């Protein structure tokens, strides 16, 4: 201390960079074939898990399911006959009444009938599943990022219907250079800023630390979570983190 002035050591700050991502994200698929008859969400709308996103008219799929069920029932009537033929072939061959070539032919025929019956039943089950999923619901609580379909469009099971983002808490993925790896650990508190909110600091807590550095860039990826009740932190934002 000299002349009332105290010398203190200034803290060293390490600036890290990261990106804001959603805590959870889901691309909702139609999981059914048919024409969209109604949609109930728009971009930016909050939704709850189970909330209806869209309705699909799956009458055509229902007709296909009925046809597949009829085919399955017809195939099942052949099952008992096929089993009897297989048992008969086993008996005749064991008694030496038929040659090996005839035995193989009979066994192949009856076994094929059994496989066909099982396949028909599986097709009927699948067709029934596709015909039944006419109501498309949100899988998680979140906010609609995009609605990809409109009324009147025809969708198939893999068609994307909407994207849902869970943004509270927000997740921040951060790149830590190799010399600073020893300064970060799980449970650590970080302060971060984004250019969209100048002068505002967000508090984040480190939740996940990668067990290995990326060989190409020689950095460690960690993830932190931050409370985001007002939705200020949006997925895709660039974040600056100050580490003491």
PyMOL commands that set and color helices and strands:
alter all, ss='L'
color gray80, all
select helices_A, chain A and resi 59-76+79-94+100-132+178-183+195-197
alter helices_A, ss='H'
color red, helices_A
select strands_A, chain A and resi 14-21+24-29+34-39+46-47+52-57+135-137+142-147+154-155+160-166+170-177+189-194+202-209+219-226+238-243
alter strands_A, ss='S'
color yellow, strands_A
deselect
rebuild
show_as cartoon
